[in-house]
Amino acid sequence: MEQERVTAEQYIRQVLDAYRKTPGTTGRVHRSDRTLVAQLYERGVPLLVIENALVLAAARRLIRPAGSPELGTIRSLAYFLPVIEEVLRLRVHPDYFRYLRRKTDRAGRTG
């Protein structure tokens, strides 16, 4: 399991860094975010699942039809919990998430 290779501290730092960098977030981390990440670590949720969930949610927010109303800023990692659960159930080739990363990187630079 992935958590065996990283300490809880490393896991928390990596997830929070990824969250901070996710388009659409405030870039700030709160105590409740740290608590949530610690709970995800205890559950054994792989880092890659969380990173993929952040990318998937960001892509859904960034790549929308023209004229869609603007979305508010994400202020908590808890926003991503349903997407984390969705990614845990998905059986998708890793290339799909690489593709989404490229799309969100481009959309984030132009948007």
C-alpha positions, 0 to 999 in steps of 0.5 A, spaced: 500 500 500 502 506 498 502 509 505 507 504 507 512 508 503 510 515 506 509 517 513 503 520 515 507 527 515 509 526 508 502 524 506 499 530 509 504 535 506 503 532 499 496 532 499 496 539 502 501 542 497 497 538 491 490 542 494 494 549 494 496 548 487 489 546 484 485 551 480 479 554 483 482 553 490 484 559 495 491 556 496 490 556 503 490 550 508 485 550 514 486 546 520 480 542 518 483 540 511 489 537 515 484 533 519 481 531 513 487 529 510 489 525 516 483 521 516 484 520 509 491 517 511 488 513 516 483 510 511 489 508 507 486 512 501 492 512 496 495 519 494 494 518 487 487 517 488 487 524 491 491 527 486 486 524 481 480 527 484 483 534 485 485 534 477 478 531 475 474 536 479 478 542 477 477 539 470 470 539 471 470 546 473 475 549 468 472 546 462 465 548 461 460 551 456 462 558 454 457 563 457 456 558 464 456 562 470 462 563 474 463 558 480 465 560 487 472 559 490 473 552 493 475 554 500 476 547 503 478 540 501 472 537 504 469 540 497 473 534 494 470 528 498 465 526 493 470 526 487 475 522 492 470 517 493 468 517 485 475 516 483 476 510 488 470 506 485 473 508 478 476 503 473 480 508 468 486 508 465 492 512 468 492 516 461 486 519 462 488 523 468 494 525 465 490 528 459 486 531 464 492 534 467 494 537 461 487 540 459 487 543 466 494 546 466 492 549 459 485 552 461 488 555 468 493 558 464 488 561 459 483 562 464 
